[in-house]
Amino acid sequence: MTPAALQRLIAAKKESDAGAATAIVEALLAASAEAQASDLHLLPTADGLAVSWRIDGVLQALCHVPQGLAANVVNRLKVAARLLTYRSSIPQEGRIDAGESPYEVRVSTFPTVFGEKVVCRNVPRGDRPLTRLAELGLPMAVLSELQSAVSQTSGALVIAGPAGSGKTTTAYAALREILDRTEGRRSIASLEDPVEAIVPGVAQSQVADAAGFDLLTGLRSLVRQDPEVIFIGEVRDADTAGLALQAALTGQLVITTFHATDAATAVSRFGEMGLQPYALRSGVRAVVAQRLMRKLCGCAIPDDQTPELVDGRRLASGSVRRAAGCEACRQTGYAGRIAVAELLLLDQPKVAEAVLDRADAATLRTTAGDAGMVSLVDQATRLVADGVTSGSELVRVFGLPSASRREA
């Protein structure tokens, strides 16, 4: 269902209509699943609910629910998610089993000055479509080193990036790669918050802070479960990082995700957490940093203007394109996403020396570049030059200043 069709459906409903809220909620969830939106946002305002959805990582306006129906729509979502409708002053979380939909819907509510904001996240049921490392679309050099890293029996593989950059998808693909190569003959366990998808063959656990089963407590117990491979959903503090590195140094292959802008920053932040340089050098095999960029739709048009200056690089004219918009891409100009990734190997002599010298992120970045690492921005710039994505998308993803701001 298109945004216009949704708005017409909502406009036809009245507050007094029996089942109006149910019909609107069902239409919103169905449209969200059909569009493969990752999230559906219902933001309370002074005159109703501003509804938007996140597609290909970008939040886009969808429709508006008038004030007279807003409370009923929110309550209907809460009922479906088995939440307390009479509690509107505290955050709540629940799930909706959306029948035949390929998604399970995770519902989160949060109190605001105009009422409860609701976010519905679509989580694919069963196995994810992208199941193996080779299917993720990673650069070949990064893919080769990743496949080598997951073949090892010890050490840590760190997957870095901001929220929504595909870190967990890459981690799950790495676990499936290990399962395939060993035919299930390795003991693999995970500790996640939450478990995003079921990976058959992996003993997956979900932390429960309210019950005293936090990440650190779970990891301390997990290392005594005879694991050969450990997946830690996310390293968030120095204690967890230290225990994970200790496991990597004493015979387990550890895979984890970490919030950092790039690979060099991830290593630098581990040092700031108090991890010793010699332990980082010996325990961490590789750090992968990644981003997801939207690909231009087939309706894209040549960029006949002066190519945008991006991070000091002037793009060559010729294949550079910009977004246009058509029905197929919902007038956004983009369809689907592509991964860009950089990989920092800590066993390279110059990189290892920089780590042992406690070099800062900028120095590590330069050293890794001299050793052959192709940076995220360099890869993204090549995609712009090849017409795969646009200069404005590069600016959006990496937060780089555009030409107009540079020249102002």
Secondary structure as UniProt FT lines:
FT   HELIX           3..11
FT   TURN            15..16
FT   TURN            18..19
FT   HELIX           20..34
FT   TURN            35..36
FT   STRAND          39..45
FT   TURN            46..47
FT   STRAND          48..55
FT   TURN            56..57
FT   STRAND          58..66
FT   HELIX           67..80
FT   TURN            81..82
FT   TURN            85..86
FT   STRAND          92..97
FT   TURN            99..100
FT   STRAND          103..112
FT   TURN            113..114
FT   STRAND          115..124
FT   HELIX           133..135
FT   HELIX           140..149
FT   TURN            150..151
FT   STRAND          155..160
FT   TURN            163..164
FT   HELIX           167..182
FT   TURN            183..184
FT   STRAND          188..192
FT   TURN            200..201
FT   STRAND          203..206
FT   HELIX           209..211
FT   HELIX           215..222
FT   TURN            223..224
FT   STRAND          229..232
FT   HELIX           238..249
FT   TURN            250..251
FT   STRAND          253..258
FT   HELIX           263..272
FT   TURN            273..274
FT   HELIX           277..283
FT   STRAND          284..296
FT   TURN            298..299
FT   STRAND          301..302
FT   STRAND          309..310
FT   TURN            311..312
FT   STRAND          313..314
FT   STRAND          321..322
FT   TURN            327..331
FT   STRAND          334..345
FT   TURN            346..347
FT   HELIX           349..356
FT   TURN            357..358
FT   HELIX           361..370
FT   TURN            371..372
FT   HELIX           376..385
FT   TURN            386..387
FT   HELIX           391..398
FT   HELIX           403..407
//
